[in-house]
Amino acid sequence: MRLPFLLLLLAGGTWTCLAADGSPPNGSPPFVWIDSADPAAAAIRQTGEQLINRVGNLLIFEVERNIADKGLVKSLDVVHLKNLSLPKPEPGRPRVTAIKRTSLALRDPANQPDTADRAALDKINLALTEGDDVPMLLIQRLEPANAPVEWRVYRPITAMPQCLKCHGPQESLLPEIRDYLTRQYPEDKAIDYAAYQWRGVIRVSLAAAEPVASGKTK
């Protein structure tokens, strides 16, 4: 089994889906898989990748800053990226409509995968189980009835050794961390990870670029 480079996630708390209306999605319409190498999806892929890279860097920065300022235990109540706003639309570029992190083993129920998310998670999980190469990116096109097409770009994320302070084997967690997680997340499944083990995905949802208005002619 060969794992490609995965975005390394340093995170100990929770992160709720950030959507254009501020609420997590409850379901998903039918979708099709898109080849990430398809030139027709190049703008979607590029915009999604760039934002996922930005999100990963912000996660790492925020966690490190809070741990340095407050200590590990007092940083557990931080909701990562709570102040992150969606990028402003750019003419001729795909528009970002939502950012989400989800997993097959959740800590926060608010991050529950919908049908399309689950298909992406299952696809990665199957590749790992069968010893195949894990895709670096997954792209879907969702086709809701009587609504604009939604594109999704997924990237797998894995756990850094630092993540194990909050996501490692239960018996290795500090007592105060175990107590906090038990109180805040009684259904917590995001524990018992090993270093560099697959953790879940970051997903960026996008709408196709609006046509650029042509200049006025005299």
N, C-alpha and C positions, 0 to 999 in steps of 0.2 A: 504494500500500500504506500502510495506517495502522496503526501499532502503538499499542495502549493502554498505560497505565502498567503497567510490569512491575517486579516486585521486583528491585532492583538488587543484585547479588551482589558483595561484596568478599571474595574468598577465594583463597588461593594454594595451600593444601594439599589434603587429602582429607577426606572425611566419609563414614563407613560408615553404612549403614542402621541405624537404632535401632528395634528391635522389642520387644514386650513380653517375649519370651524372650531378647533380646539377640542374635538371629541374623537374618541377612538372608533374605528369602524366596527359594525356589528356582523357583517357578512361580506361576501364577495360575489360578483356576477361571474358568468362563464369566462374562461381565459384560454389563451393558447401560449405555448412556449415559443420564444423567439431566439434564434441563434445569435449569441453575443457578437459573433464575427460578421453578422449581416450588415453590409454598408447602409442599408435603409434604416437601421437602428443606431447608427453611429452617434448622432446627436443625443439620443436618449441615454446611450451607454456612457458617453463622456460626461454629461451633466450629472448622472447618477453617481458615477465613480468619484467625481470631484467633490460632491457633497458628502459622500460616505467618508472620504478621507478627512474632510473638515470635521465631521462629527466625531470620528475616532480621535483626532487630535484634541478636540475640545473635551471629550470625556476624560482622557488621560490628564489633561491640564487641570480640570476641575477637581478630580479626585485627589491628585497630588497636592493641590493648593489647600483643599479642605483638611486633608490629613495633617499637613504641616501646620495649619493654623489652629485646628481644634483637637487633633489626635484622632485615631482610628474610630474609637467607639462613638464619639460625639459627631462624627461625619456620616454615620449610618442613616441619619434621617434626611440626608440631602437627596433631593429628587434631581437627578442629573439633567442638565440642559433645560431646566424649567423656564429659563428666560430666553431660550433660543427661538428666534423668529425665522419663519420660512424666507428664503431668498426672494428678493423682489424680482418680478418677471423682467426678462430682457427681450427686446424685440428680436424675433427670429430664432429664439432659443426655447427649448421645452420649459414649461412652468412647473415648479415643484409644488405639489399639493399636500404631501404628508411625509413625515419621517417616523419610522417605527423600529423598535427592537423587539424581537420575539424569539421563542425557543420552544423545544419540546418539553423542557423542564423549567417551569416558570417559578419566579419568586412572587411577582406581583400579578394577580389575576387580570389587571387592566391591560396587560400585554398579551392576552390570549390571541393566538393566531386565528385568522379567518380561513376559509377554505383554500384560497390561493396561497396564503402564507404557509399553510400546512403542507401543501403540495411541494413547495420549495424546500421546506424542512425535511420532508420525507425523501426527496430526491437526494439531498446531501447525505442524510442518514443511510440510505441504501448504498450510495457509493462507498461510504466508510465501511459498512458492514461487509460488502463484497470485495473490498480491497482495491476498488477502482480509484482513479484520480478524482479528487474533489473539485468541482467547477469553481473557478475563482469568482465568476459572476453568473447570475441567473437573471434572465429577463422574461417578463410576461407581458402580454397585452390583454387587458380585461375589456370585455365588450358588453357593457350594461345596456339594457333595453331603453331606448329613448333618452340616452344620455351620452356625453362625450366618452371616447375611449380613454381608459386609464392605463398607463405603462408603469411597470414596477421593476426596479433594479435591486437585486439582493446580493449581499456579500456575506460569506461565512465569517464568524468571529470565534476566537478561541481564547482561552484563559491564560494570562500571564501568571508566573509564580506568585506575584503579589496578590492576585485575585483570590488565592486560596485562603487568605485571612478571613474571608467572608463566604467563600464558595467551596472550600476544601472539605475533607472528611469531617463529619460532625464532631467526632471525638477530639479532633485537633483544634477546633475553634476555641477561642478564649471564652470563659464562662459568661462574661458580660455580653459578648456577641451572640452566643447561643440564646441567652435570655431575651435579648432584644428581638432577634429573628422569630423566636417562639411567640412573643407578644404581638409583633407587628404583622407577621406572615405565618399564621398557624398552618397553612397548607403549602408552605415553602417546599419546592422540589429542586431548587437551584443550589444544591450542596453535593458533597462527595465527588467533586471534580478533581482531576489530576492536572498538573501543569501542562499547558499546550493542548489540552483536550478541547474538542469542538464544543462551543457554548450555545450557538444559535445563529441568528442573522441580524444584520441591519438592513432595513428596506427603505428605499426612497420611492415614493409615488410621484408620477409626473403626468402632465397633460402635454399633448403635442404642441409644437411651436405654432403660434399664430402667424399668419402670413404678414410679412413686412409691408407696410403701406408704401406704395410707390410715390415718388415725388410728384408734385403737381406740374403739369405741363402748361406752358403759356399758349 
